[in-house]
Amino acid sequence: MASNAPVGKPTDMSSPRLPKVAGIDSTVPAPPHTVTPLPGVPSAASPSDATLPPGVLIQDRLASWVSDLTTLHELTERLIKTDSLDGALREMLGAGAALVGARRGMAVLEPADGLGPTSTIGLGLAHADLGTIETVPRGSGSYGRLLDGLPEADLPGAGLPDADPPGASLPNAGPPGAGLPGNSPTPPRRPARVPEPIAIRDVRTEEGLDPRHREVAARLGYAASYALPLATEEAGRLGAAVWLYDEPAEPDERRRHLIGLYGRFATEHLARLLQVERARARVATVAEELLPSRLPRVPGVRLAVRHLTGPQGGGDWYDALPLPEGALGLAVGSVYGTGPSALAAMGRLRASLRAYAVMEGEDPVAVLSDLELLLRLTEPARSATALFAYAEPAQRRIVLAGAGHAPPLVVGDHRTEFVETSLSAPLGMLTCWEAPSVELSPAPGETVLLYTDGLLRRTGDATDRAFARLHAAAASVPRADRSDPGAVADHVLRTLLPGGLDPAVEGEDVVLLAARFE
């Protein structure tokens, strides 16, 4: 079978750079892999070595073991530095290719519990190639056999001991009746069964393969594969990895042993990252549930918001609530701290501000004073920043007050400027908080941006420089986009933050609330 890459495949995808590690030559020689030792590593003694002194044989074996240990140490050191699922999969796939002597491959993350997340990563394969491989029926494909190889009863915590034959006695079974419902303890659960790797030495001659498998192999130019389960007894099945050979081949026993050890470590690392990713998703879900499900529609003003919860779950929040006589209350704030505690405090603070806004929203100073008093009495060890604005869209009038919060930014055709607010301490920092309110009148078509400090801190610049960059980003909004508050917010984020609000980018919570006055 031809070993050339398929026509149209990008050069960088068809010629991956494999990692260089001790004892493993990343430029893998041509097959057969079953007889070629790892380059640079002494091989086990051959039959002709029988005449060598025993000390020489022992030294050769020790050198081989030391080289293998060094190889695994370097590979696992690199793997443990990855902090995302996709990054760990890519590192594992490249290291595994060097260990088994392949040039291409793919890794599939598909947890057996079905809770996700799922992912497919390729090495030396274009995105279209991955889609083509996934058209192979799973009962025929090597990685598909691994993914479907664990029955539901073999998932962690789901299996029960195999049934005993009738009349069999159980040790420590207890007195008669102990096996009745409500009397017996929960049967012990058996660990998940880990499937064996699957090697297909020659796709053309392997028995039991689906014709589609051979067709895909011919199209992509691979002749053999080696698939490894990403599974352990403790973590269960997380997915599978498969490496592809250009010619008929399979890894020898030594390579199988090394990739098996590395694969078990990689699976445990992936399991830890999976737990972290799921925890982050749960935190983000809780944070979103504590915020408005939708923005209100009030005549004379259009609203848009962009919000991202950081990986540890911060306390940034926003609110927009319609008030009597066509007024509108706008609020942004940030509770110091991260994690579930900060999220809970954020929910309590937002709910309290809504109540105070309904009762005395036309006086933002009174609203924040009441909020500060509540925070000081109920949570004296916590502090927060907040900004509340009472808007009358029909009159294009805004009265606002802030407590240690960044000033709003007005964006229009004829001006881009920060609102001059007086310096004030955050809530909970002083015995009695108070600061004067500020009144402004947005011109028709102008947009007022309210934001949290996380937007500035994500830039990585000093405070003055971050404010300057925010001002420049707002001033550069194209005239065609200024009629849409969402487009204004998106432009500011794209200009200010290279990664935008990509959840994969680590950083602070961010809230950007845009209100465009007609």
C-alpha positions as CSV (number, residue, x, y, z in Angstrom):
1,M,0.0,0.0,0.0
2,A,1.3,3.5,-0.9
3,S,2.7,5.4,2.1
4,N,2.2,8.9,0.6
5,A,-0.3,11.2,2.4
6,P,-3.6,11.7,0.7
7,V,-4.0,14.4,-2.0
8,G,-5.0,17.7,-0.6
9,K,-3.8,17.1,3.0
10,P,-1.9,20.1,4.5
11,T,1.9,19.5,4.7
12,D,2.0,20.3,8.4
13,M,-0.8,17.8,9.1
14,S,0.8,15.0,7.2
15,S,4.2,15.4,8.7
16,P,3.8,15.8,12.5
17,R,6.7,16.7,14.7
18,L,7.0,13.9,17.2
19,P,8.5,14.6,20.6
20,K,12.2,14.0,21.2
21,V,12.8,12.0,24.4
22,A,15.6,9.9,25.8
23,G,15.7,6.4,24.4
24,I,13.1,7.2,21.7
25,D,14.0,8.5,18.2
26,S,11.1,10.7,17.1
27,T,12.0,10.1,13.5
28,V,10.8,6.6,13.5
29,P,12.5,4.2,11.0
30,A,10.5,2.3,8.5
31,P,8.7,-0.9,9.6
32,P,8.8,-3.7,10.5
33,H,8.5,-2.6,14.1
34,T,8.3,-6.1,15.4
35,V,12.0,-6.7,15.1
36,T,13.5,-3.2,15.3
37,P,14.5,-2.1,18.9
38,L,13.9,1.4,20.1
39,P,16.6,3.6,18.5
40,G,19.3,4.6,20.9
41,V,18.3,2.0,23.6
42,P,20.2,-1.3,24.0
43,S,18.0,-4.2,23.2
44,A,17.6,-7.4,25.2
45,A,20.2,-10.0,24.8
46,S,19.9,-12.2,21.6
47,P,20.7,-15.9,21.5
48,S,24.2,-15.2,20.2
49,D,24.8,-13.3,23.5
50,A,24.9,-16.5,25.4
51,T,28.7,-16.6,25.2
52,L,29.0,-13.2,26.8
53,P,30.0,-12.9,30.4
54,P,26.9,-12.7,32.7
55,G,28.0,-9.3,34.0
56,V,27.8,-7.8,30.4
57,L,24.3,-9.2,30.0
58,I,23.2,-7.7,33.3
59,Q,24.7,-4.4,32.4
60,D,22.9,-4.4,29.0
61,R,19.6,-5.2,30.6
62,L,20.1,-2.5,33.3
63,A,20.9,0.0,30.7
64,S,17.8,-0.9,28.8
65,W,15.6,-0.5,31.9
66,V,17.2,2.8,32.9
67,S,16.6,4.1,29.4
68,D,13.0,3.0,29.5
69,L,12.5,4.6,32.9
70,T,14.1,7.9,31.6
71,T,11.8,7.8,28.6
72,L,8.6,7.4,30.6
73,H,9.8,10.0,33.2
74,E,10.3,12.6,30.5
75,L,7.0,11.8,28.7
76,T,5.0,11.9,31.9
77,E,6.7,15.1,33.1
78,R,5.5,16.8,29.9
79,L,2.0,15.3,30.2
80,I,1.5,16.4,33.8
81,K,2.2,20.1,32.7
82,T,-0.9,20.1,30.5
83,D,-3.9,21.7,32.2
84,S,-6.7,21.1,29.6
85,L,-8.3,18.0,28.2
86,D,-7.4,18.9,24.6
87,G,-3.8,19.7,25.5
88,A,-3.4,16.5,27.4
89,L,-4.9,14.5,24.5
90,R,-2.5,16.1,22.0
91,E,0.5,15.5,24.3
92,M,-0.5,11.9,24.9
93,L,-1.1,11.3,21.2
94,G,2.3,12.7,20.2
95,A,4.2,10.8,22.9
96,G,2.3,7.6,22.1
97,A,3.3,7.9,18.4
98,A,7.0,8.0,19.4
99,L,6.5,5.0,21.7
100,V,4.8,2.7,19.2
101,G,6.7,4.0,16.1
102,A,3.9,5.6,14.2
103,R,3.5,8.9,12.4
104,R,-0.3,9.5,12.6
105,G,-3.1,8.9,14.9
106,M,-6.2,10.1,16.7
107,A,-7.5,10.2,20.2
108,V,-11.2,10.1,21.2
109,L,-12.4,11.3,24.5
110,E,-15.8,9.7,25.2
111,P,-16.5,9.0,28.9
112,A,-18.5,5.8,29.5
113,D,-20.9,7.6,31.8
114,G,-22.1,9.8,29.0
115,L,-21.8,13.0,30.9
116,G,-19.1,14.4,28.6
117,P,-17.3,16.4,27.5
118,T,-16.3,14.6,24.3
119,S,-13.5,15.4,22.0
120,T,-11.6,14.0,19.0
121,I,-7.9,15.0,18.4
122,G,-5.8,14.1,15.4
123,L,-2.1,13.8,14.8
124,G,-1.0,14.2,11.2
125,L,-4.6,14.0,10.2
126,A,-6.8,16.9,8.8
127,H,-10.2,17.5,10.2
128,A,-11.8,15.9,7.2
129,D,-9.6,12.8,7.7
130,L,-10.9,12.4,11.3
131,G,-14.5,12.6,10.0
132,T,-13.7,10.0,7.4
133,I,-12.3,7.6,10.0
134,E,-15.3,8.0,12.2
135,T,-17.5,6.7,9.3
136,V,-16.0,3.3,9.9
137,P,-18.5,1.1,11.8
138,R,-17.4,0.9,15.4
139,G,-17.7,-2.9,15.4
140,S,-15.0,-3.0,12.7
141,G,-12.7,0.0,13.6
142,S,-10.0,-0.6,16.2
143,Y,-10.8,2.4,18.4
144,G,-14.5,1.7,18.0
145,R,-14.1,-1.8,19.4
146,L,-12.5,-0.3,22.5
147,L,-15.2,2.4,22.9
148,D,-17.9,-0.2,22.6
149,G,-16.0,-2.9,24.4
150,L,-17.2,-2.1,28.0
151,P,-20.7,-3.1,28.8
152,E,-22.7,-0.9,31.1
153,A,-22.3,-3.3,34.0
154,D,-18.5,-2.7,33.8
155,L,-18.7,1.0,34.5
156,P,-17.2,2.1,37.8
157,G,-19.8,1.6,40.6
158,A,-22.3,0.0,38.2
159,G,-21.3,-3.6,38.3
160,L,-22.3,-6.3,40.7
161,P,-20.5,-9.5,41.6
162,D,-21.0,-12.4,39.2
163,A,-24.0,-14.5,40.2
164,D,-23.1,-17.6,42.3
165,P,-24.5,-21.0,41.4
166,P,-27.6,-22.1,43.3
167,G,-26.9,-23.3,46.8
168,A,-23.4,-21.8,46.9
169,S,-22.4,-20.6,50.3
170,L,-21.1,-17.1,50.9
171,P,-18.4,-16.3,53.5
172,N,-19.7,-14.1,56.3
173,A,-23.2,-14.4,54.9
174,G,-24.8,-13.8,58.3
175,P,-27.9,-15.4,59.8
176,P,-30.8,-16.7,57.8
177,G,-32.8,-13.8,56.3
178,A,-29.8,-11.6,56.0
179,G,-30.2,-11.6,52.2
180,L,-33.8,-10.3,52.3
181,P,-34.4,-6.7,51.2
182,G,-33.5,-4.3,53.9
183,N,-31.4,-6.8,55.8
184,S,-28.3,-7.3,53.7
185,P,-25.5,-4.9,53.1
186,T,-25.0,-3.4,49.6
187,P,-23.1,-6.0,47.5
188,P,-19.5,-5.1,46.8
189,R,-19.0,-3.5,43.4
190,R,-16.3,-4.8,41.1
191,P,-13.9,-2.5,39.3
192,A,-14.3,-1.7,35.6
193,R,-12.8,-4.3,33.2
194,V,-10.1,-2.7,31.1
195,P,-10.1,-4.0,27.5
196,E,-6.9,-5.1,25.8
197,P,-5.2,-3.1,23.1
198,I,-6.1,-4.0,19.5
199,A,-3.4,-4.4,16.9
200,I,-4.3,-4.7,13.2
201,R,-1.1,-5.6,11.5
202,D,-2.4,-5.5,7.9
203,V,-5.7,-3.9,7.1
204,R,-5.8,-5.7,3.8
205,T,-5.6,-9.2,5.2
206,E,-7.1,-8.8,8.7
207,E,-10.2,-11.0,9.1
208,G,-13.5,-9.6,10.3
209,L,-13.0,-6.0,9.1
210,D,-15.8,-4.1,7.5
211,P,-15.3,-3.3,3.9
212,R,-15.7,0.4,4.8
213,H,-12.6,0.0,7.1
214,R,-10.5,-1.1,4.2
215,E,-11.9,1.6,1.9
216,V,-11.0,4.3,4.4
217,A,-7.5,2.9,5.0
218,A,-6.8,2.9,1.3
219,R,-8.1,6.5,1.0
220,L,-6.0,7.8,3.8
221,G,-3.0,5.8,3.0
222,Y,-2.5,3.7,6.2
223,A,-2.0,-0.1,6.3
224,A,-2.0,-1.0,10.0
225,S,-3.1,0.4,13.3
226,Y,-2.6,0.0,17.0
227,A,-5.4,1.1,19.4
228,L,-5.0,1.6,23.1
229,P,-7.9,2.0,25.6
230,L,-7.9,5.1,27.7
231,A,-9.2,3.2,30.7
232,T,-8.2,2.0,34.2
233,E,-10.1,0.1,36.8
234,E,-10.4,3.2,39.0
235,A,-11.3,5.8,36.3
236,G,-13.3,3.5,34.0
237,R,-13.4,4.0,30.3
238,L,-12.6,7.6,29.1
239,G,-11.9,6.9,25.4
240,A,-9.3,5.4,23.2
241,A,-6.3,6.3,21.1
242,V,-5.3,4.7,17.8
243,W,-2.0,5.1,15.9
244,L,-1.7,4.5,12.2
245,Y,1.2,2.9,10.2
246,D,1.9,3.6,6.6
247,E,3.0,0.0,6.0
248,P,1.9,-3.4,7.6
249,A,3.4,-3.4,11.1
250,E,2.7,-3.6,14.8
251,P,4.7,-2.6,17.9
252,D,6.9,-5.3,19.5
253,E,6.4,-6.5,23.0
254,R,8.7,-3.8,24.5
255,R,6.9,-1.0,22.8
256,R,3.6,-2.4,23.9
257,H,4.8,-2.5,27.5
258,L,6.0,1.1,27.4
259,I,2.8,2.5,25.8
260,G,0.8,0.4,28.3
261,L,2.5,2.0,31.3
262,Y,2.3,5.5,29.7
263,G,-1.4,5.0,28.7
264,R,-2.4,4.1,32.3
265,F,-0.7,7.3,33.6
266,A,-2.3,9.4,30.8
267,T,-5.7,8.0,31.7
268,E,-5.4,8.9,35.3
269,H,-4.3,12.4,34.3
270,L,-7.2,12.8,31.9
271,A,-9.6,11.6,34.6
272,R,-8.3,14.4,37.0
273,L,-8.7,17.0,34.2
274,L,-12.2,15.6,33.4
275,Q,-13.2,16.1,37.0
276,V,-11.9,19.7,37.0
277,E,-13.7,20.4,33.7
278,R,-16.9,19.1,35.0
279,A,-16.6,21.1,38.2
280,R,-16.0,24.3,36.2
281,A,-19.0,23.6,34.1
282,R,-21.1,23.1,37.2
283,V,-19.8,26.4,38.6
284,A,-20.6,28.2,35.4
285,T,-24.1,26.8,35.4
286,V,-24.8,27.9,39.0
287,A,-23.4,31.3,38.2
288,E,-25.7,31.7,35.2
289,E,-28.7,30.6,37.2
290,L,-28.0,33.3,39.7
291,L,-28.1,36.0,37.0
292,P,-31.0,37.3,34.9
293,S,-32.3,34.7,32.4
294,R,-33.1,37.5,29.9
295,L,-32.8,41.3,29.7
296,P,-36.0,43.4,29.9
297,R,-37.4,45.3,27.1
298,V,-38.0,49.0,28.0
299,P,-39.0,51.6,25.5
300,G,-36.2,54.1,24.6
301,V,-33.2,51.8,25.4
302,R,-31.7,48.6,24.0
303,L,-29.6,46.3,26.2
304,A,-26.9,43.7,25.6
305,V,-24.6,41.8,28.0
306,R,-21.6,39.7,27.7
307,H,-20.6,37.6,30.7
308,L,-18.0,34.9,31.5
309,T,-17.5,33.1,34.8
310,G,-13.8,32.3,35.5
311,P,-12.7,28.7,36.1
312,Q,-12.8,29.0,39.9
313,G,-16.2,30.7,40.0
314,G,-16.0,34.3,40.9
315,G,-18.6,36.8,42.1
316,D,-19.1,39.2,39.2
317,W,-22.7,39.9,38.5
318,Y,-25.1,42.2,36.7
319,D,-28.8,43.1,36.7
320,A,-31.3,45.0,34.7
321,L,-34.8,45.4,36.0
322,P,-37.8,47.5,34.9
323,L,-39.0,50.0,37.5
324,P,-42.2,52.0,37.9
325,E,-43.0,54.9,35.4
326,G,-40.9,53.4,32.6
327,A,-37.6,53.7,34.5
328,L,-34.9,51.1,34.4
329,G,-32.4,49.9,37.0
330,L,-28.9,48.9,35.8
331,A,-26.4,47.3,38.1
332,V,-23.0,45.6,38.0
333,G,-20.9,44.4,40.9
334,S,-18.2,42.1,42.1
335,V,-17.9,40.1,45.3
336,Y,-14.3,39.5,46.5
337,G,-13.3,35.9,46.5
338,T,-13.8,32.8,44.3
339,G,-15.6,29.5,44.5
340,P,-19.0,28.5,45.8
341,S,-18.9,30.9,48.7
342,A,-18.4,33.9,46.4
343,L,-21.2,32.7,44.1
344,A,-23.6,32.3,47.0
345,A,-22.7,35.8,48.3
346,M,-23.2,37.2,44.8
347,G,-26.7,35.7,44.6
348,R,-27.6,37.2,48.0
349,L,-26.2,40.6,47.1
350,R,-28.0,40.8,43.8
351,A,-31.3,39.7,45.3
352,S,-31.0,42.4,48.0
353,L,-30.1,45.1,45.5
354,R,-33.2,44.3,43.5
355,A,-35.4,44.8,46.6
356,Y,-33.8,48.1,47.5
357,A,-34.0,49.3,43.8
358,V,-37.7,48.6,43.7
359,M,-38.3,50.6,47.0
360,E,-35.9,53.5,46.4
361,G,-34.3,53.1,43.0
362,E,-34.5,56.8,42.1
363,D,-31.9,57.4,44.8
364,P,-28.9,55.2,43.9
365,V,-26.9,56.4,46.9
366,A,-29.7,55.2,49.2
367,V,-29.8,51.8,47.4
368,L,-26.0,51.3,47.9
369,S,-26.1,52.6,51.5
370,D,-28.8,50.0,52.4
371,L,-26.8,47.3,50.6
372,E,-23.6,48.2,52.5
373,L,-25.4,48.1,55.8
374,L,-26.9,44.7,55.0
375,L,-23.5,43.4,54.0
376,R,-21.8,44.8,57.1
377,L,-24.4,43.3,59.5
378,T,-24.8,39.9,57.9
379,E,-21.3,39.2,56.4
380,P,-18.8,41.5,58.1
381,A,-15.8,39.6,56.7
382,R,-16.8,40.1,53.1
383,S,-16.5,43.2,50.8
384,A,-17.8,43.9,47.3
385,T,-17.9,46.6,44.7
386,A,-21.1,47.7,43.1
387,L,-22.5,50.4,40.7
388,F,-26.2,51.2,40.4
389,A,-27.8,53.4,37.8
390,Y,-31.4,54.7,37.7
391,A,-32.2,55.4,34.1
392,E,-35.2,57.2,32.6
393,P,-34.9,56.3,28.9
394,A,-37.7,58.7,27.8
395,Q,-35.8,61.6,29.2
396,R,-32.4,60.1,28.4
397,R,-31.4,60.7,32.0
398,I,-29.2,58.6,34.2
399,V,-28.4,59.0,37.9
400,L,-25.8,56.6,39.2
401,A,-23.6,55.9,42.2
402,G,-20.7,53.6,42.7
403,A,-18.9,51.9,45.6
404,G,-15.3,51.2,44.6
405,H,-16.4,50.4,41.1
406,A,-14.9,51.3,37.7
407,P,-16.6,54.3,36.0
408,P,-19.0,53.7,33.1
409,L,-17.9,54.6,29.6
410,V,-20.1,56.6,27.1
411,V,-19.6,55.7,23.5
412,G,-21.1,57.8,20.7
413,D,-20.4,59.4,17.3
414,H,-19.1,62.6,18.9
415,R,-17.5,61.4,22.1
416,T,-16.0,58.4,23.9
417,E,-15.4,59.3,27.5
418,F,-15.5,57.9,31.0
419,V,-18.2,59.2,33.4
420,E,-16.6,61.3,36.2
421,T,-17.5,59.6,39.4
422,S,-16.2,60.4,42.8
423,L,-13.7,58.0,44.5
424,S,-15.4,55.7,47.0
425,A,-14.5,52.7,49.0
426,P,-16.0,49.2,48.3
427,L,-18.9,48.0,50.3
428,G,-17.9,46.6,53.7
429,M,-14.6,48.4,53.9
430,L,-15.7,51.4,56.0
431,T,-17.8,51.8,59.1
432,C,-20.3,53.9,57.0
433,W,-20.2,54.1,53.3
434,E,-21.5,57.1,51.4
435,A,-20.6,58.8,48.1
436,P,-22.4,61.5,46.0
437,S,-24.4,60.4,42.9
438,V,-23.6,61.5,39.4
439,E,-26.1,62.5,36.7
440,L,-25.6,62.3,33.0
441,S,-27.6,62.7,29.8
442,P,-26.7,60.4,26.9
443,A,-27.3,61.8,23.5
444,P,-29.5,59.9,21.1
445,G,-27.6,56.9,19.7
446,E,-25.0,56.8,22.5
447,T,-24.2,53.6,24.4
448,V,-23.3,53.5,28.1
449,L,-21.0,50.6,29.0
450,L,-21.0,49.2,32.5
451,Y,-18.3,46.6,33.3
452,T,-16.5,44.8,36.1
453,D,-12.9,45.1,37.1
454,G,-12.2,41.6,35.6
455,L,-12.4,43.2,32.1
456,L,-9.5,45.4,33.0
457,R,-7.5,42.7,34.8
458,R,-7.8,40.3,31.9
459,T,-5.7,42.7,29.8
460,G,-2.7,42.0,32.0
461,D,-1.8,45.7,32.0
462,A,-1.4,48.2,34.8
463,T,-4.7,50.0,35.7
464,D,-3.9,53.2,33.8
465,R,-2.9,51.3,30.8
466,A,-5.9,49.0,30.9
467,F,-8.2,52.1,31.1
468,A,-6.5,53.6,28.1
469,R,-6.8,50.4,26.1
470,L,-10.5,50.2,27.0
471,H,-11.1,53.7,25.9
472,A,-9.2,53.1,22.6
473,A,-11.2,49.9,22.0
474,A,-14.5,51.7,22.5
475,A,-13.5,54.7,20.3
476,S,-12.6,52.3,17.4
477,V,-16.1,50.8,17.2
478,P,-17.1,51.1,13.5
479,R,-19.9,53.6,12.8
480,A,-22.0,50.8,11.3
481,D,-21.9,48.8,14.5
482,R,-22.8,51.6,16.9
483,S,-26.5,51.1,16.5
484,D,-26.3,47.7,18.0
485,P,-25.3,47.5,21.7
486,G,-24.3,43.8,21.2
487,A,-22.0,44.7,18.3
488,V,-20.4,47.4,20.4
489,A,-19.8,45.0,23.3
490,D,-18.3,42.4,20.9
491,H,-16.0,44.8,19.2
492,V,-14.7,46.1,22.6
493,L,-14.0,42.5,23.8
494,R,-12.3,41.5,20.5
495,T,-10.1,44.5,20.5
496,L,-9.3,44.5,24.2
497,L,-8.9,40.7,24.8
498,P,-7.1,38.6,22.2
499,G,-9.1,35.5,23.3
500,G,-12.4,37.3,23.7
501,L,-14.6,35.5,26.1
502,D,-13.4,32.0,25.2
503,P,-14.1,29.8,28.2
504,A,-10.8,28.0,27.5
505,V,-8.8,31.1,28.3
506,E,-8.0,31.3,32.0
507,G,-8.7,34.6,33.7
508,E,-11.0,36.7,35.9
509,D,-14.8,36.9,35.7
510,V,-16.0,39.5,33.1
511,V,-19.2,41.4,32.8
512,L,-19.9,44.0,30.1
513,L,-23.4,45.5,30.1
514,A,-24.2,47.8,27.2
515,A,-27.3,50.2,27.1
516,R,-28.0,52.2,23.9
517,F,-30.3,55.1,24.3
518,E,-32.6,55.8,21.3
